[in-house]
Each structure stands twice: as structure tokens, then as C-alpha cells.
Amino acid sequence: MFNRENLESIEKAISELQAGRRVTSVWYGDTRIQYASVDLQDLLNFRNRIKAGLENPEKTNKRHVIFTTTKGLK
């Protein structure tokens, strides 16, 4: 799940890269994505994924697990 903070973070990284400053990492929740060499296209693609997740949260990958148990008695 993405949030507005994720989108703001990636947009800041894109702006800094376009301004000539080297961006080496972006935070996504508790996860830090670190780039050895920053590629603008990778950042733009990631921004598009975040925007898509914010616009259509029901289309994000959700995993549902359903299980049943019995005591073995009939």
C-alpha cells in the first residue's frame, strides 16, 4: 500500500535528480530503496506505480488467506 508521503518522497527525489543533485535512496514505509547509480526513468516508473496505487487502491495486490479447522470429531 502506498500513501501520500511515499508520493511526496519520490517526487522530491525526482526533483533533486533533475536539479543535478545525486539521490541515493528513497524511503518507502519502513523500507529504504537505495540506488547505486540513480536512473531518472526508474524513479519515474516507481512514481507511476505509487500514483496508480493511490488512484486505484482496490487494484493493488492483496493476498487473502482462508482456512478452516476441525477437531476431527464427527
Secondary structure, DSSP 8 states (H G I E B T S, - for coil): ---HHHHHHHHHHHHHHHTT----EEEETTEEEE-SS--HHHHHHHHHHHHHHHH-GGGS-----------S--
